[in-house]
């Protein structure tokens, strides 16, 4: 039988969590964290890969992450497109109201058809992943888009890897401590607003 992660709800009872979302700031160990979770969710009838991408295409590795990102390409594309469609800006630009209250994203669609298109794509992705439950989906931009995914999820668990901001800034081509602060703050706030049990994972590279 496949593994599930169990969390205690407010009433103290344990509940199985078969949908896991990994988010936060890039260069914080999220790929490694996702690979470990996928291995934990594996059973004898499937590979680790179906636990984190189902039948979707994996985002290709590159020189910045030769070991792989452990992300579905369609999830990353959808999150990029959602941020652009709702805010009119890229994934590194925060509107003050979205930073302080990520759920404001729900009321900020610039085109009425945007939400319907998002939901159609998201439902298709989640439907595929649910055929391979329990599963884990990772994209650091869930820190911003979780509010629009949340109505389509069933009692998810949020996992937020974190790393010293100086190490993140020196490891990233963005070289931005400010962006680290914004993404970590947004991830924590989005998880709280979504009433999502949350696990923080500390990442520190040892030389």
C-alpha positions as YAML, in Angstrom:
chain: A
units: angstrom
residues:
- id: 1
  name: UNK
  ca: [0.00, 0.00, 0.00]
- id: 2
  name: UNK
  ca: [1.27, 3.48, -0.84]
- id: 3
  name: UNK
  ca: [2.37, 5.73, 2.00]
- id: 4
  name: UNK
  ca: [0.43, 8.80, 3.08]
- id: 5
  name: UNK
  ca: [1.42, 11.61, 5.39]
- id: 6
  name: UNK
  ca: [-0.78, 12.07, 8.41]
- id: 7
  name: UNK
  ca: [-1.43, 15.37, 10.18]
- id: 8
  name: UNK
  ca: [-3.44, 16.31, 13.25]
- id: 9
  name: UNK
  ca: [-6.34, 18.62, 12.58]
- id: 10
  name: UNK
  ca: [-7.54, 21.36, 14.97]
- id: 11
  name: UNK
  ca: [-9.68, 18.81, 16.79]
- id: 12
  name: UNK
  ca: [-6.65, 16.58, 17.40]
- id: 13
  name: UNK
  ca: [-7.61, 13.69, 15.14]
- id: 14
  name: UNK
  ca: [-5.12, 12.40, 12.59]
- id: 15
  name: UNK
  ca: [-6.05, 12.73, 8.93]
- id: 16
  name: UNK
  ca: [-4.31, 11.24, 5.92]
- id: 17
  name: UNK
  ca: [-3.01, 13.72, 3.38]
- id: 18
  name: UNK
  ca: [-2.66, 12.38, -0.16]
- id: 19
  name: UNK
  ca: [-2.13, 15.75, -1.92]
- id: 20
  name: UNK
  ca: [1.14, 17.53, -1.10]
- id: 21
  name: UNK
  ca: [2.16, 20.96, -2.41]
- id: 22
  name: UNK
  ca: [5.82, 22.05, -2.25]
- id: 23
  name: UNK
  ca: [6.39, 25.80, -2.57]
- id: 24
  name: UNK
  ca: [8.57, 28.66, -1.35]
- id: 25
  name: UNK
  ca: [11.64, 30.40, -2.74]
- id: 26
  name: UNK
  ca: [13.81, 28.91, -5.46]
- id: 27
  name: UNK
  ca: [17.30, 27.61, -4.59]
- id: 28
  name: UNK
  ca: [16.05, 26.52, -1.16]
- id: 29
  name: UNK
  ca: [16.20, 22.75, -1.55]
- id: 30
  name: UNK
  ca: [12.69, 22.30, -2.96]
- id: 31
  name: UNK
  ca: [13.82, 19.84, -5.66]
- id: 32
  name: UNK
  ca: [15.64, 17.66, -3.14]
- id: 33
  name: UNK
  ca: [12.68, 17.84, -0.75]
- id: 34
  name: UNK
  ca: [10.28, 16.79, -3.51]
- id: 35
  name: UNK
  ca: [12.49, 13.87, -4.53]
- id: 36
  name: UNK
  ca: [12.52, 12.59, -0.94]
- id: 37
  name: UNK
  ca: [8.75, 12.95, -0.57]
- id: 38
  name: UNK
  ca: [8.22, 11.12, -3.89]
- id: 39
  name: UNK
  ca: [10.41, 8.26, -2.69]
- id: 40
  name: UNK
  ca: [8.38, 8.08, 0.53]
- id: 41
  name: UNK
  ca: [5.14, 7.89, -1.46]
- id: 42
  name: UNK
  ca: [6.38, 5.17, -3.77]
- id: 43
  name: UNK
  ca: [4.98, 1.68, -3.64]
- id: 44
  name: UNK
  ca: [5.99, -1.50, -5.48]
- id: 45
  name: UNK
  ca: [3.68, -0.91, -8.43]
- id: 46
  name: UNK
  ca: [5.02, 2.43, -9.64]
- id: 47
  name: UNK
  ca: [8.13, 4.54, -9.98]
- id: 48
  name: UNK
  ca: [8.98, 7.62, -7.96]
- id: 49
  name: UNK
  ca: [8.26, 9.77, -11.02]
- id: 50
  name: UNK
  ca: [4.52, 9.10, -11.14]
- id: 51
  name: UNK
  ca: [4.28, 10.39, -7.56]
- id: 52
  name: UNK
  ca: [5.42, 13.87, -8.65]
- id: 53
  name: UNK
  ca: [4.43, 14.15, -12.31]
- id: 54
  name: UNK
  ca: [1.80, 11.51, -12.99]
- id: 55
  name: UNK
  ca: [1.73, 11.12, -16.76]
- id: 56
  name: UNK
  ca: [2.75, 14.75, -17.33]
- id: 57
  name: UNK
  ca: [6.02, 15.84, -18.89]
- id: 58
  name: UNK
  ca: [8.84, 16.69, -16.50]
- id: 59
  name: UNK
  ca: [10.38, 20.15, -16.68]
- id: 60
  name: UNK
  ca: [13.80, 19.49, -18.27]
- id: 61
  name: UNK
  ca: [16.93, 19.79, -16.16]
- id: 62
  name: UNK
  ca: [19.53, 22.41, -17.02]
- id: 63
  name: UNK
  ca: [22.89, 23.72, -15.85]
- id: 64
  name: UNK
  ca: [21.26, 25.44, -12.86]
- id: 65
  name: UNK
  ca: [19.73, 22.18, -11.67]
- id: 66
  name: UNK
  ca: [21.34, 19.20, -13.44]
- id: 67
  name: UNK
  ca: [19.65, 16.73, -11.09]
- id: 68
  name: UNK
  ca: [16.21, 17.84, -12.29]
- id: 69
  name: UNK
  ca: [13.53, 20.15, -10.94]
- id: 70
  name: UNK
  ca: [10.92, 17.50, -10.03]
- id: 71
  name: UNK
  ca: [8.25, 19.71, -11.58]
- id: 72
  name: UNK
  ca: [5.51, 19.06, -14.13]
- id: 73
  name: UNK
  ca: [6.08, 21.35, -17.09]
- id: 74
  name: UNK
  ca: [2.36, 22.10, -17.45]
- id: 75
  name: UNK
  ca: [2.10, 23.12, -13.78]
- id: 76
  name: UNK
  ca: [4.99, 25.55, -14.15]
- id: 77
  name: UNK
  ca: [3.54, 26.98, -17.38]
- id: 78
  name: UNK
  ca: [0.12, 27.37, -15.79]
- id: 79
  name: UNK
  ca: [1.49, 29.14, -12.73]
- id: 80
  name: UNK
  ca: [3.57, 31.49, -14.88]
- id: 81
  name: UNK
  ca: [0.54, 32.27, -17.05]
- id: 82
  name: UNK
  ca: [-1.73, 32.79, -14.04]
- id: 83
  name: UNK
  ca: [0.61, 35.27, -12.39]
- id: 84
  name: UNK
  ca: [1.01, 37.15, -15.68]
- id: 85
  name: UNK
  ca: [-2.72, 37.11, -16.44]
- id: 86
  name: UNK
  ca: [-3.78, 38.27, -13.00]
- id: 87
  name: UNK
  ca: [-1.05, 40.79, -12.19]
- id: 88
  name: UNK
  ca: [0.23, 41.83, -15.60]
- id: 89
  name: UNK
  ca: [3.77, 41.23, -14.32]
- id: 90
  name: UNK
  ca: [6.31, 38.43, -13.98]
- id: 91
  name: UNK
  ca: [6.79, 35.95, -11.15]
- id: 92
  name: UNK
  ca: [9.38, 38.15, -9.41]
- id: 93
  name: UNK
  ca: [7.09, 41.20, -9.10]
- id: 94
  name: UNK
  ca: [4.67, 41.36, -6.18]
- id: 95
  name: UNK
  ca: [1.71, 43.67, -5.81]
- id: 96
  name: UNK
  ca: [1.55, 44.91, -2.19]
- id: 97
  name: UNK
  ca: [-2.00, 43.60, -1.69]
- id: 98
  name: UNK
  ca: [-1.01, 40.13, -2.94]
- id: 99
  name: UNK
  ca: [2.06, 40.02, -0.70]
- id: 100
  name: UNK
  ca: [0.07, 40.84, 2.44]
- id: 101
  name: UNK
  ca: [-2.95, 38.79, 1.43]
- id: 102
  name: UNK
  ca: [-2.27, 36.19, -1.29]
- id: 103
  name: UNK
  ca: [-5.98, 35.27, -1.43]
- id: 104
  name: UNK
  ca: [-6.55, 38.65, -3.13]
- id: 105
  name: UNK
  ca: [-5.34, 36.87, -6.27]
- id: 106
  name: UNK
  ca: [-8.78, 35.24, -6.45]
- id: 107
  name: UNK
  ca: [-10.46, 38.59, -7.01]
- id: 108
  name: UNK
  ca: [-7.87, 40.02, -9.39]
- id: 109
  name: UNK
  ca: [-8.46, 38.25, -12.72]
- id: 110
  name: UNK
  ca: [-8.03, 40.83, -15.46]
- id: 111
  name: UNK
  ca: [-10.23, 38.92, -17.95]
- id: 112
  name: UNK
  ca: [-13.45, 37.09, -16.96]
- id: 113
  name: UNK
  ca: [-12.43, 34.08, -19.02]
- id: 114
  name: UNK
  ca: [-9.10, 33.78, -17.20]
- id: 115
  name: UNK
  ca: [-10.43, 31.87, -14.22]
- id: 116
  name: UNK
  ca: [-12.38, 29.41, -16.39]
- id: 117
  name: UNK
  ca: [-9.31, 28.67, -18.50]
- id: 118
  name: UNK
  ca: [-7.20, 28.23, -15.39]
- id: 119
  name: UNK
  ca: [-9.69, 25.87, -13.75]
- id: 120
  name: UNK
  ca: [-9.99, 23.71, -16.89]
- id: 121
  name: UNK
  ca: [-6.21, 23.28, -17.06]
- id: 122
  name: UNK
  ca: [-5.80, 22.77, -13.31]
- id: 123
  name: UNK
  ca: [-8.60, 20.18, -13.14]
- id: 124
  name: UNK
  ca: [-6.98, 18.18, -15.94]
- id: 125
  name: UNK
  ca: [-3.64, 18.18, -14.10]
- id: 126
  name: UNK
  ca: [-5.15, 17.26, -10.75]
- id: 127
  name: UNK
  ca: [-7.33, 14.58, -12.34]
- id: 128
  name: UNK
  ca: [-4.21, 12.92, -13.75]
- id: 129
  name: UNK
  ca: [-2.34, 13.23, -10.44]
- id: 130
  name: UNK
  ca: [-5.28, 11.76, -8.50]
- id: 131
  name: UNK
  ca: [-4.96, 8.61, -10.59]
- id: 132
  name: UNK
  ca: [-1.49, 8.27, -9.00]
- id: 133
  name: UNK
  ca: [-2.38, 9.33, -5.45]
- id: 134
  name: UNK
  ca: [-0.84, 9.92, -3.03]
- id: 135
  name: UNK
  ca: [1.12, 12.57, -4.91]
- id: 136
  name: UNK
  ca: [3.33, 15.65, -4.56]
- id: 137
  name: UNK
  ca: [3.37, 18.69, -6.87]
- id: 138
  name: UNK
  ca: [6.19, 21.18, -6.67]
- id: 139
  name: UNK
  ca: [6.56, 24.69, -8.04]
- id: 140
  name: UNK
  ca: [7.92, 27.56, -5.98]
- id: 141
  name: UNK
  ca: [5.26, 29.79, -7.57]
- id: 142
  name: UNK
  ca: [2.53, 27.96, -5.65]
- id: 143
  name: UNK
  ca: [3.55, 30.49, -2.98]
- id: 144
  name: UNK
  ca: [1.64, 32.98, -5.12]
- id: 145
  name: UNK
  ca: [-0.97, 30.84, -6.89]
- id: 146
  name: UNK
  ca: [-2.11, 28.49, -4.08]
- id: 147
  name: UNK
  ca: [-5.27, 30.59, -3.49]
- id: 148
  name: UNK
  ca: [-6.61, 29.78, -6.98]
- id: 149
  name: UNK
  ca: [-5.61, 26.10, -6.76]
- id: 150
  name: UNK
  ca: [-6.99, 25.60, -3.25]
- id: 151
  name: UNK
  ca: [-10.72, 25.26, -4.17]
- id: 152
  name: UNK
  ca: [-9.77, 22.33, -6.43]
- id: 153
  name: UNK
  ca: [-7.73, 20.49, -3.77]
- id: 154
  name: UNK
  ca: [-8.90, 18.13, -1.04]
- id: 155
  name: UNK
  ca: [-7.22, 18.70, 2.35]
- id: 156
  name: UNK
  ca: [-3.71, 19.29, 0.99]
- id: 157
  name: UNK
  ca: [-0.50, 19.40, 2.99]
- id: 158
  name: UNK
  ca: [1.86, 22.31, 2.25]
- id: 159
  name: UNK
  ca: [5.63, 21.83, 2.48]
- id: 160
  name: UNK
  ca: [7.87, 24.92, 2.51]
- id: 161
  name: UNK
  ca: [11.62, 24.34, 2.25]
- id: 162
  name: UNK
  ca: [13.64, 27.29, 3.50]
- id: 163
  name: UNK
  ca: [17.28, 28.27, 3.45]
- id: 164
  name: UNK
  ca: [19.34, 31.17, 4.78]
- id: 165
  name: UNK
  ca: [18.54, 34.18, 2.55]
- id: 166
  name: UNK
  ca: [22.22, 34.97, 2.05]
- id: 167
  name: UNK
  ca: [22.84, 31.46, 0.70]
- id: 168
  name: UNK
  ca: [19.80, 31.71, -1.58]
- id: 169
  name: UNK
  ca: [20.90, 35.08, -2.94]
- id: 170
  name: UNK
  ca: [24.45, 33.86, -3.63]
- id: 171
  name: UNK
  ca: [23.10, 30.69, -5.30]
- id: 172
  name: UNK
  ca: [20.52, 32.41, -7.49]
- id: 173
  name: UNK
  ca: [21.09, 34.45, -10.61]
- id: 174
  name: UNK
  ca: [18.54, 36.93, -9.20]
- id: 175
  name: UNK
  ca: [20.84, 37.79, -6.25]
- id: 176
  name: UNK
  ca: [17.87, 39.08, -4.29]
- id: 177
  name: UNK
  ca: [17.29, 38.79, -0.54]
- id: 178
  name: UNK
  ca: [14.14, 40.89, -1.01]
- id: 179
  name: UNK
  ca: [12.61, 38.25, -3.29]
- id: 180
  name: UNK
  ca: [13.45, 35.53, -0.74]
- id: 181
  name: UNK
  ca: [11.57, 37.50, 1.91]
- id: 182
  name: UNK
  ca: [8.58, 38.07, -0.36]
- id: 183
  name: UNK
  ca: [8.29, 34.43, -1.44]
- id: 184
  name: UNK
  ca: [8.69, 32.99, 2.05]
- id: 185
  name: UNK
  ca: [6.19, 35.48, 3.46]
- id: 186
  name: UNK
  ca: [3.74, 34.76, 0.64]
- id: 187
  name: UNK
  ca: [4.08, 30.97, 1.06]
- id: 188
  name: UNK
  ca: [3.45, 31.11, 4.80]
- id: 189
  name: UNK
  ca: [0.53, 33.51, 4.44]
- id: 190
  name: UNK
  ca: [-1.05, 31.57, 1.56]
- id: 191
  name: UNK
  ca: [-0.86, 28.31, 3.51]
- id: 192
  name: UNK
  ca: [-2.41, 29.95, 6.57]
- id: 193
  name: UNK
  ca: [-5.22, 31.57, 4.55]
- id: 194
  name: UNK
  ca: [-5.91, 28.21, 2.87]
- id: 195
  name: UNK
  ca: [-6.04, 26.50, 6.29]
- id: 196
  name: UNK
  ca: [-3.44, 24.10, 4.98]
- id: 197
  name: UNK
  ca: [-1.36, 22.10, 7.49]
- id: 198
  name: UNK
  ca: [2.22, 23.16, 6.82]
- id: 199
  name: UNK
  ca: [5.62, 21.54, 7.22]
- id: 200
  name: UNK
  ca: [8.78, 23.69, 7.17]
- id: 201
  name: UNK
  ca: [11.95, 21.98, 5.94]
- id: 202
  name: UNK
  ca: [15.33, 23.56, 6.69]
- id: 203
  name: UNK
  ca: [17.94, 23.23, 3.95]
- id: 204
  name: UNK
  ca: [21.63, 23.90, 4.54]
- id: 205
  name: UNK
  ca: [24.38, 22.85, 2.19]
- id: 206
  name: UNK
  ca: [27.36, 21.29, 3.94]
- id: 207
  name: UNK
  ca: [30.78, 21.78, 2.38]
...
